[in-house]
Amino acid sequence: LPFAAHVTMSVVKLLSRIVAPSDHAIQVAQQGNVGMAVSLHDHTYGITSDPLTQFACVFSALIHDVDHQGVPNSQLIVENSPLDSIYRGKSIAEQNSVDLSWKLLMEDQFEALRNIICATPDDKVHFRHLVVNCVLATDIMDKDLKNLRNQRWEKAFSEQSRLGESSQVNTNRKATIVIEHLI
């Protein structure tokens, strides 16, 4: 638990540093200055203006090592861990952490919490997507995942990323990839 608390506090601190606008800029944006709010939103790919995204990062930090066996994924494969057969040798510990945590969050006793976190079914899908990406990003040894993240980074930040896609899709991609690298 101390490690989870430390990682969670670190993510909160990093999120607060994504953009450090002046107190005046924040106050102006909060008072309804649409231009300032849009500027802050665009500058941070929506990360600082989306509480669901921020909470997904913090939640991911908290759960990323749930039920961790204390050995790397490669060792779980060598030992023929039952988890290996479930996750087929890919981010075994990370997928297990997400699955156990998500299952717990979906229990009836947490319905009120879920409704606060995710006001709509689309929010729930978006939240889960962010959580999965964040927790899987902690598997730094998987070369395939690293290559996929690097490819998504290229796609998100290349000149061609603006061609044929809505600005919202492009912004979401940028936010997701920035968060993956942050985590």
C-alpha positions in Angstrom: 0.0 0.0 0.0 2.8 2.5 0.7 4.1 2.0 -2.9 0.6 2.5 -4.4 0.2 5.7 -2.4 3.6 7.0 -3.5 3.0 6.3 -7.1 -0.5 7.8 -6.9 0.9 11.0 -5.3 3.6 11.2 -8.0 1.0 11.0 -10.8 -1.0 13.7 -9.2 2.1 15.9 -9.0 3.0 15.2 -12.6 -0.5 16.0 -13.8 -0.4 19.3 -12.0 2.8 20.1 -13.9 1.5 19.4 -17.4 0.6 23.0 -17.6 1.3 25.6 -15.0 -0.8 28.6 -16.0 -0.7 31.7 -13.8 -3.4 31.9 -11.1 -4.9 34.8 -13.1 -5.2 32.6 -16.2 -6.9 29.9 -14.2 -9.3 32.4 -12.6 -10.1 34.0 -16.0 -10.8 30.6 -17.5 -13.0 29.6 -14.6 -15.0 32.8 -14.9 -16.1 31.8 -18.3 -13.4 33.3 -20.6 -14.0 30.8 -23.4 -10.9 31.8 -25.3 -8.6 31.2 -22.3 -10.3 27.9 -21.4 -10.0 26.7 -25.0 -6.4 27.7 -25.1 -5.6 25.8 -21.9 -7.6 22.8 -23.2 -5.8 22.7 -26.5 -2.3 23.3 -25.1 -2.7 20.2 -22.8 -4.7 18.1 -25.3 -7.6 18.3 -22.9 -5.8 16.6 -20.0 -6.0 19.5 -17.6 -9.6 20.4 -18.4 -11.0 16.8 -18.3 -11.6 15.5 -14.7 -12.4 12.0 -16.0 -9.0 11.8 -17.7 -7.2 13.1 -14.6 -9.0 10.7 -12.4 -8.3 7.8 -14.8 -4.6 8.6 -14.4 -4.8 8.7 -10.6 -7.0 5.5 -10.5 -4.5 3.7 -12.8 -1.6 4.7 -10.6 -3.5 3.3 -7.6 -4.3 0.0 -9.2 -1.3 -0.7 -11.5 0.2 -3.3 -9.2 -2.9 -5.0 -7.7 -2.1 -8.6 -7.0 1.4 -8.3 -8.4 3.4 -11.5 -7.8 6.7 -9.7 -7.2 8.3 -11.2 -10.3 8.5 -9.9 -13.9 6.2 -11.1 -16.6 9.0 -13.0 -18.2 9.3 -15.1 -15.0 5.6 -15.7 -14.9 5.9 -17.2 -18.4 8.9 -19.4 -17.4 7.0 -20.6 -14.3 3.9 -21.4 -16.4 1.8 -19.2 -14.2 -1.9 -19.8 -14.6 -2.1 -16.0 -15.4 0.1 -16.6 -18.4 -2.5 -18.9 -20.0 -5.1 -16.2 -19.4 -3.2 -13.3 -20.8 -1.1 -15.3 -23.4 2.3 -13.8 -22.3 1.4 -10.2 -22.9 1.5 -7.7 -20.0 0.4 -10.5 -17.6 0.7 -8.7 -14.3 -0.7 -5.4 -15.7 -3.7 -7.0 -17.4 -4.4 -9.0 -14.2 -4.3 -5.7 -12.2 -6.8 -4.1 -14.5 -9.1 -7.1 -14.6 -9.2 -7.5 -10.8 -9.6 -3.8 -10.1 -12.3 -3.4 -12.8 -14.2 -6.4 -11.5 -14.1 -4.9 -8.0 -15.2 -1.4 -9.3 -18.2 -3.1 -11.1 -19.5 -4.7 -7.9 -22.9 -3.5 -6.8 -21.5 -1.8 -3.7 -19.6 0.6 -5.9 -22.5 1.6 -8.1 -22.8 5.1 -6.6 -19.0 5.7 -7.1 -19.2 4.4 -10.7 -22.1 6.8 -11.4 -20.0 9.7 -10.1 -17.0 8.7 -12.1 -18.8 8.0 -15.3 -22.0 10.0 -15.8 -22.7 8.3 -19.2 -22.0 4.9 -20.8 -19.6 6.7 -23.2 -17.8 8.1 -20.1 -17.4 4.5 -18.8 -16.0 3.3 -22.1 -13.6 6.3 -22.2 -12.6 5.8 -18.6 -11.9 2.1 -19.1 -9.9 2.8 -22.2 -7.7 5.3 -20.4 -7.2 3.0 -17.4 -6.2 0.0 -19.6 -3.8 2.2 -21.6 -2.3 3.7 -18.5 -1.8 0.4 -16.6 -0.4 -1.3 -19.7 2.0 1.5 -20.2 3.7 0.5 -16.9 4.9 -2.7 -18.7 8.1 -1.2 -19.9 9.7 -4.5 -20.8 7.3 -5.5 -23.6 9.0 -4.4 -26.8 5.8 -4.8 -28.9 3.9 -2.4 -26.6 6.8 0.1 -26.7 6.8 0.0 -30.5 3.0 0.5 -30.6 3.3 3.4 -28.3 6.1 4.9 -30.4 4.0 4.4 -33.6 1.0 6.1 -31.9 3.3 9.0 -30.9 4.4 9.4 -34.5 0.9 9.3 -35.8 -0.4 11.7 -33.1 2.3 14.3 -33.6 3.2 14.0 -37.3 2.0 16.6 -39.8 -0.2 13.9 -41.4 -2.1 13.4 -38.1 -4.3 16.3 -39.0 -5.4 14.8 -42.3 -8.8 13.2 -42.5 -9.6 13.1 -38.8 -11.7 15.2 -36.6 -9.8 17.5 -34.2 -11.4 15.7 -31.3 -10.0 12.3 -32.4 -6.6 13.8 -32.9 -6.7 15.6 -29.5 -7.8 12.4 -27.8 -5.0 10.4 -29.4 -2.5 13.1 -28.3 -3.8 13.1 -24.8 -3.7 9.3 -24.5 -0.2 9.0 -25.8 1.1 11.8 -23.6 -0.5 10.1 -20.6 1.0 6.7 -21.6 4.4 8.3 -21.7 3.8 10.2 -18.4 2.8 6.9 -16.7 
